[in-house]
Amino acid sequence: MKLTRKFITAGVAGIMALSMTAAVWAAEPKISDQKVHAGGVKLNIPVVTGAVGGKEVDDKVNLAIDFNITKKLYNYLPGGGRDPRLQQDYYAEFDGYGGAKASREFVTDIAGFINRQLQNQAKAAHKAGSHVKQYSLDGNYQVRFNSEEMLSLEQTYMDYLGGAHPNTYLDTLNVDLRNGRLLTLSDMFKSGSDYLTRLNTIVARQVAESQQLKGYFNKVEVDGTENFYVTDNAELVLVYPPYAIAPYAAGTIEFIIPVSQVADIFNFKLE
């Protein structure tokens, strides 16, 4: 059967359109799950592939994720998570030598070791009269924002070590997917802008207007070291875990700042 030139042209154009659409979607990295289960230690870890910056950026992002998790796990060792050499030693060990694949295997191994540590501590406490027979640590994550340019993750941890209630911790990770650079709060704003004054003004207004928060504190001082993430709704969210600025009963405190309120100094397009 002969095909007309018009039909062929339309078909080629359709294929090109589909290819372009696929390329646009492919620019957004894929996030898949890797589950690590070692007794009382259960971790759900994101695996990032397909960053616009290529495999090298994928590796940088996954190394950073693994380091955050390792740092958290080391907190269950005497002085481990607070060792100032931990980050330097970690990257010296894995960056360029096995990369994220080796670091993820290390996370799995250390999770098993920490589980043994926790269960030994639980047994000792039980012998001393505690009703709890097993300690636990659960880690999970949420993808808060994912685009060609930027990835924003929130990692949460909950442990139970025999106290009156579980303890909740969190980390956020924000990364430029073009080069793998980890972003701080100051990176989200144009160089030289007085972003802290702007953020403190907005947060102070939210505290004053919130009946829920009034009973816990009068003032929150944003200093640039906060955990934060961004959202598909073009919001910057400052996150404070329990105890950071309020009692445990207040839970995790979040200040949601529409980027439209700081658009003149904001450094990224959230689209």
Residue pairs with C-beta under 8 A, 6 or more apart in sequence:
26 50
27 52
27 148
28 50
28 146
28 147
28 148
29 48
29 49
29 50
29 51
29 52
29 58
29 61
29 146
29 151
29 177
30 48
30 49
30 50
31 46
31 47
31 48
31 143
31 146
32 46
32 47
32 49
33 44
33 45
33 46
33 47
34 44
34 45
34 46
34 47
34 104
35 42
35 43
35 44
35 45
36 42
36 43
36 44
36 45
36 107
36 108
36 111
37 43
38 108
38 111
38 112
38 114
38 115
39 112
39 115
39 116
39 119
40 115
40 118
40 119
40 134
40 135
40 136
40 137
41 73
41 111
41 112
41 114
41 115
41 118
41 136
41 137
42 136
42 137
42 138
42 139
43 69
43 107
43 111
43 138
43 139
43 140
44 139
44 140
44 141
45 65
45 66
45 69
45 104
45 107
45 139
45 141
46 65
46 141
46 143
46 153
47 62
47 104
48 58
48 61
48 62
48 65
48 151
49 58
50 58
51 57
51 58
51 61
51 151
51 177
51 180
52 148
52 149
52 177
52 178
53 177
53 178
53 179
53 180
56 180
57 177
57 178
57 179
57 180
58 100
59 99
59 100
59 180
60 175
60 180
61 151
61 175
61 177
61 180
62 99
62 100
62 103
62 104
63 91
63 94
63 95
63 99
63 100
63 103
64 173
64 175
64 182
65 153
65 155
65 173
66 94
66 100
66 103
66 104
66 106
66 107
67 87
67 90
67 91
67 103
68 155
68 171
68 173
69 107
69 139
69 155
70 86
70 90
70 103
70 106
70 107
70 110
71 81
71 86
71 87
72 81
72 139
72 157
72 169
72 171
73 81
73 107
73 110
73 111
73 114
74 80
74 81
74 83
74 86
74 110
75 81
75 82
76 114
76 117
76 118
76 137
77 114
77 117
80 86
90 103
94 100
94 102
94 103
94 106
114 137
115 137
118 134
118 135
118 136
118 137
118 161
119 134
119 135
121 135
121 161
122 130
122 132
122 133
122 134
122 135
122 161
122 162
123 133
125 132
125 162
126 132
126 133
130 162
132 160
132 162
135 159
135 160
135 161
135 162
136 159
136 160
137 157
137 158
137 159
138 157
138 158
138 159
139 155
139 156
139 157
140 155
140 156
141 153
141 154
141 155
141 156
142 153
142 154
142 156
143 151
143 152
143 153
144 152
144 153
144 154
144 172
144 229
144 230
144 231
144 237
145 151
145 152
145 229
145 230
145 231
145 232
145 270
146 152
147 177
147 270
147 271
148 177
149 176
149 177
149 178
149 268
149 269
150 174
150 175
150 176
150 177
150 183
150 230
150 268
150 270
151 173
151 174
151 175
151 177
152 172
152 173
152 174
152 229
152 230
152 231
153 172
153 173
153 174
153 229
154 170
154 171
154 172
154 227
154 229
154 239
155 170
155 171
155 172
155 173
156 168
156 169
156 170
157 168
157 169
157 170
158 166
158 167
158 168
158 169
159 166
159 167
159 169
160 166
160 167
161 167
165 248
167 242
168 241
168 242
168 251
168 252
169 241
170 227
170 239
170 241
170 252
171 227
172 227
172 228
172 229
172 239
173 182
174 182
174 183
174 188
174 228
174 229
174 230
175 181
175 182
175 183
176 182
176 183
184 224
185 195
185 224
185 225
185 226
185 228
186 195
186 224
187 267
188 195
188 228
188 230
188 236
188 266
188 267
188 268
189 195
189 262
189 265
189 266
189 267
190 265
190 266
190 267
193 265
195 262
195 265
196 222
196 223
196 224
198 261
198 262
198 265
199 222
199 238
199 257
199 262
200 220
200 221
200 222
202 255
202 257
202 261
202 262
203 220
203 222
203 238
203 255
203 257
204 219
204 220
206 213
206 255
207 213
207 214
207 217
207 218
207 219
207 220
213 246
213 250
213 253
216 245
216 246
216 247
216 250
217 245
217 246
220 240
220 245
220 255
222 238
226 238
226 239
226 240
227 238
227 239
227 240
227 241
228 236
228 237
228 238
228 239
229 237
229 239
230 236
230 237
230 259
230 268
230 270
231 237
231 270
232 270
234 258
234 259
234 260
234 270
234 271
235 256
235 257
235 258
235 259
236 256
236 257
236 259
236 262
236 266
237 254
237 255
237 256
237 257
238 254
238 255
238 257
239 252
239 253
239 254
240 246
240 252
240 253
240 254
241 252
242 248
242 250
242 251
242 252
244 253
245 253
246 253
259 266
259 270
